[in-house]
Amino acid sequence: MNRVYNFSAGPSMLPLPVLEQAAREMVCYGESGMSVMEMSHRSPDYDAIIKNAEALLRKLMNIPDNYKVLFLQGGASTQFSAVPMNLIKRTGKADYAVSGQFSGKAFKEAQKMGYDVKCIATTKDDNFDHVPTITRDMIRPDAAYLHICFNNTIYGTKYGYIPDTGDIPLVADLSSCIISEPIDVSKFGVIYAGAQKNMAPAGMTLVIVREDLLNYAEEDMPTMLEWKTMAENDSMYNTPPCYPIYIAKLVYEWILGLGGLEKMQEMNVAKANLLYNYLDSQDYYFAPVKKDSRSLMNVTFVTGDADLDKKFASEAAKAGLKNLKGHRSVGGMRASIYNAMPYAGVEALIAFMKKFAAENPKA
Ligand SMILES: *Cc1c(COP(=O)(O)O)cnc(C)c1O
């Protein structure tokens, strides 16, 4: 069976060379005589893997020395709880910008725990078709942090700028755009990301946290959610997500081999431009996101007719273009074109879109 072009928002495509290397090493890793999945996380072989993964990521993202890199479990959603529990004690209150479903969930989670949290900006009234413009004066001066979701996976929007928060730590969910382009880590207090969009299989969550922010954890919080404990134990307080970390290491090597995040960005921009330029050049499909908020990773579009949208997704799947159905909460179509999606995949999608438009004239 041939591999398809998989436009899933997550879990999503992994680079073929990474899968092939993992397959070669599946049963016997190096001289270890066993699979990575069967190794003690305390063994020298595994120690080299996790240390290497961190070193490669530091190089790839140019992570400053005063930041800790944590490989955790629980998904990005667990960090919705961990963020306030680790940080709110700094001042006792925190601000959130709500630009879509995941940032809304993060906000609600902090609210649910009874914390003093405020939504300082939202684009909900515009169906999240763009990201908010955040200026420093909107943030409470005594906020412990400002939380944003940098790339909104469901709506296909992305911040085209890093909000200036002054001395207030910026906390960002980068689940769906991590390692897609260079980003200045020093502008953030905390970055977190579930791995399954652009980095590895599901099961690993990356947290990058500035060291001075490790000192505000709630005293009675669950140890497993406490970044400081995880940092002091090099992500090995308990068993880490061993296999996803190993795959992440292969992904980091793959990107570095291609030329790093500058090259990745060049490739991602080329793919996204190809698709957006096509969308802008015709009137059968409509891209609802405002141009200055367009995501490089998740491209949303509709025909304007829910039945046609449905037909599109099902016929595309038959043509080897899978998972183009939009998120169940918004409908329409969504093409997730993460790092591992080849340029040819986007070309194939556009060819299919043209054919579908010609064969399905609107009433
Ligand atoms: C997918 C996603 C999440 C949820 O991730 P889980 O790992 O499933 O908890 C959170 N935020 C963003 C931006 C996402 O894309």
The ligand as an SDF file (V2000), in Angstrom:
LIG
                    3D

 15 15  0  0  0  0  0  0  0  0999 V2000
   -3.7320   19.8810   19.8240 C   0  0  0  0  0  0  0  0  0  0  0  0
   -3.5630   21.0970   20.6390 C   0  0  0  0  0  0  0  0  0  0  0  0
   -3.7510   21.0940   22.0330 C   0  0  0  0  0  0  0  0  0  0  0  0
   -4.1720   19.8550   22.7850 C   0  0  0  0  0  0  0  0  0  0  0  0
   -3.1050   19.0120   22.8490 O   0  0  0  0  0  0  0  0  0  0  0  0
   -3.1590   17.6520   23.6950 P   0  0  0  0  0  0  0  0  0  0  0  0
   -1.7360   17.2040   23.6060 O   0  0  0  0  0  0  0  0  0  0  0  0
   -4.1280   16.7560   22.9910 O   0  0  0  0  0  0  0  0  0  0  0  0
   -3.5850   17.9710   25.0710 O   0  0  0  0  0  0  0  0  0  0  0  0
   -3.5370   22.2510   22.7300 C   0  0  0  0  0  0  0  0  0  0  0  0
   -3.1800   23.3800   22.0980 N   0  0  0  0  0  0  0  0  0  0  0  0
   -3.0030   23.4330   20.7700 C   0  0  0  0  0  0  0  0  0  0  0  0
   -2.6020   24.7070   20.1200 C   0  0  0  0  0  0  0  0  0  0  0  0
   -3.1920   22.2920   19.9980 C   0  0  0  0  0  0  0  0  0  0  0  0
   -3.0190   22.3380   18.6680 O   0  0  0  0  0  0  0  0  0  0  0  0
  1  2  1  0
  2  3  1  0
  2 14  2  0
  3  4  1  0
  3 10  2  0
  4  5  1  0
  5  6  1  0
  6  7  2  0
  6  8  1  0
  6  9  1  0
 10 11  1  0
 11 12  2  0
 12 13  1  0
 12 14  1  0
 14 15  1  0
M  END
$$$$
